[in-house]
Amino acid sequence: MTTIDRARQLVAEHHIEFIDLKSVDLVGRLHHVTLPLEDDTLERIMDEGVGFDGSSYGFAKVSNSDMIVKPDLGTLQLDFFRERPTLTCFTDIFLTDAARSRFPQDVRWIASRAEAMLAELGIADTSWWGPEFEFYIFKKVEYDTRTSSSYYNVEHAEEFFQNAYHACSPFDLYDDFRDESCSLLKRAGIPVKYHHHEVGERGQQEIELFFSPLLKTADDIVLSKYILFSQAVQRGLFLTFMPKPMYQQAGSGLHVHQFLTKEGRNAFHEAGRYANFSDIGRWYIGGMLKHAPALAAFTNPSTNSYKRLVPGFEAPVSMTYGMANRSSCVRIPRYISDPEKTRMEYRPPDATSNPYLMLAAMLMAGIDGIVNRIDPDKEGYGPHDGDVSTLTDIHFLPRNLQEALDALEADNEFLQRGGVFPASLITQWLKTKQEEVHAISTMPHPFEYKMYFTR
């Protein structure tokens, strides 16, 4: 069945009245435009697309901002949160030139091009990604920032004494919420591995997904956030993926498990080696760690990210790798028994990232490691299976967003291999994120009043 035949079938079965086209802007925010569904709507938007202002997505200048979105009907499904029967799907972005070329900065296009690079170089056929969502659910949240006022106030329904990891009901107040979340994700075609209460004592949750290819994983991350946010609003709750929403509480990450396959076999596996990792897998890790400071500009792209990445906690700040070591950037799970599931976990990322750029950047770093045979052992990245806090010869991730942007500016050739990341996108990303750094650095913080007002 073709994608458009499946679309027509869904329209007929569910008496669909609207089609909703979802797109993701440069920094990862979700946008949409909704069209009433007439007899020729599907064919027309597949052929002509729908025009929009690319400058409002952070993609183009106002003087040359006309662009077109076309639906990717392979991602079509019901939208559970619209009152009228509505189909929704992700879109691809095109220029308005005569050839209707793909827009080089379209983040879904960049994700697709990154995975295609694997086959072009003969490294592998597919990359597989398994993200772990960490997030907080609060009872009520208020915040505001003005010229003469800045504050936030969080009310939490949960309050454990310490370490709420795998806390059990009835004290885990949101297990039913997560049950419903996983049911909705499953209906949306998003494969869920499990859910549980996380470490944070004031309402921290986790949902982990099974493995999918790169583009689908990025789509799933965006759609999962849409579903979780919408579900929370319906219940009158406040949900956030902020890396550090509360002082002295565990931060929320977006850890990503990953491996490559070639001709159906796991390219990372080789029995008898350290962690049963092949040279391909080790070189992949070498590339990830060599470029980790620059990667941070995409995996941890907010000023709030670095309030989570603080040494001395379980936060992954050490540019090392090892088995079962959660303070290292790269962890190889020790409990893997199936050779075909041999994998690594990259622990620094958080959900303020644009998932398409985050996953693509990680893959390009791994590809660079494989192409240049970057040996993580010779580079001094490990393996370290013990307490890395006692080591004196290791390097750490950037301490703030400015350091990450400086690292990206100095080290971005690996991203531009094969034109996957256009130089113009990197320039625009640096400009956009510099504006965020400037905004935070020039805004008085309420805690500064407590420290300095009477001095």
C-alpha positions, 0 to 999 in steps of 0.5 A, a space after each residue: 500500500 502506498 503512503 497516499 493510499 494509506 492516507 485515503 484509508 485513514 481519512 475514510 475510516 476515521 471521517 477525517 476533517 483536517 490534516 495538520 502539517 508539523 515542522 521543526 524550526 532551527 532550535 527544535 520548537 514544533 510548529 504546525 499549519 492545519 488545512 481543511 481536508 477536501 477531495 483534492 487536498 492530499 494530492 494538491 499539498 503533495 504536489 504544490 506544498 504549503 508556503 510559509 515564512 522561513 524567517 520565523 523558523 530561524 532559517 532565513 532572512 526576512 528579505 528572502 524567506 518564502 519556503 514550502 513544506 510538503 507532507 511526509 505521508 510516511 509519518 501520517 497518523 491520528 492526532 489524539 489531542 484535536 477535538 475534530 478528527 485530524 490527521 497529522 504528519 511531519 513535513 519536508 522543507 523546500 526552496 521556491 526555486 524553479 527546481 523546488 530544491 530541498 532546503 539544505 538547512 531543513 533539520 530532517 534533511 540533515 538527519 537523513 543525509 547523515 545516515 546516508 553518509 554511512 552507506 556512502 562510505 561503506 561503513 554501515 547500512 543503518 544507525 540505531 538509536 534508543 533515547 531515554 526521556 527524563 522529565 519532571 511533573 509539577 503541580 503548579 509552576 509560575 514564572 516571569 521576567 520583566 525589567 523590574 521583576 524576575 522569579 519562578 515558583 514551583 509547587 510539587 506534589 511529591 517529596 521523597 526524603 532522598 533518591 526516588 529512583 524506582 520509587 513505588 506506588 502509592 508514593 509514586 504519584 505519576 505511575 498512571 500518568 506514565 502508563 497512559 503516556 506509554 499507551 499513547 506513544 504505542 498508538 503513535 507507533 513509538 516503541 516504548 521499552 519501559 517507564 519508571 520514577 527517576 532519582 529526583 525527589 520532587 517528581 522526576 520521571 523516565 520513559 525509555 524507547 526501543 531502537 529505531 533508525 535515526 530519522 524516525 528516532 528524531 521524529 519520535 522524540 519530537 512527537 513524544 514531547 508533543 504527546 507528553 506536554 499535551 497530556 499534562 495540559 489535559 490533566 492540569 499538570 506542569 511538565 518540563 524537560 528542562 535539564 535543571 528545573 530545581 536547585 539541588 535536585 537531579 537534572 534531566 538528561 536525554 541519554 542516547 543508546 546507539 549502534 550501527 548495523 551492516 547487512 543485518 549484523 551489529 557492526 559494534 560487536 566482536 566477541 572477546 574484546 573489551 566489552 565485546 566491542 569491535 574496532 568499528 565501535 571503538 573508533 566510533 567512541 573515539 570520534 564521539 569523545 574527540 569532538 565531545 566539546 563541539 558536540 555539546 553545542 548541539 547535545 546541550 544547547 541551552 544555558 540551563 544545560 550546564 547547571 546539570 553538567 556539574 562535576 561531583 554528581 552523577 552527571 556525565 562530564 568526564 570525556 572518558 568511556 567505560 563499562 557501567 560508568 555513569 559519570 563518563 560521557 560514554 557508557 557501555 552497558 555491562 548487562 548486555 547478553 545478546 551480541 546483536 544488542 552491543 551498544 554504547 550510551 552517550 549520556 550528556 545530551 538533554 531535551 533542550 536540543 534539536 533532536 535531528 541536529 543532535 543525532 546527526 551531529 553525534 553520528 557525524 562525530 562517530 563517522 569521523 572516528 571510524 574514517 580516521 581510526 581514532 583509538 580512544 585508548 591511545 587518545 587517553 579516553 579510557 577505558 575507565 571502569 572505576 571512579 573517574 573522579 580520582 583521575 587527574 589526566 582526563 578532560 571534561 565537557 565545556 562548563 557553559 554554553 559559551 565554551 561549547 559554542 567556542 569549541 564548535 566554532 573551532 571544530 566543525 569540519 567533521 560535521 561538514 563532511 559530504 555537505 551534511 551540515 551546511 556551513 550556513 547552518 553552523 553560522 546561524 546556530 552560533 549566532 542564535 545561541 550567542 544571543 541566548 548566552 548574552 540574554 542570560 549574562 545580562 539579566 540579573 538573577 534573583 539569587 544575585 539579589 540574595 547574595 549582593 543586594 546588601 553589600 
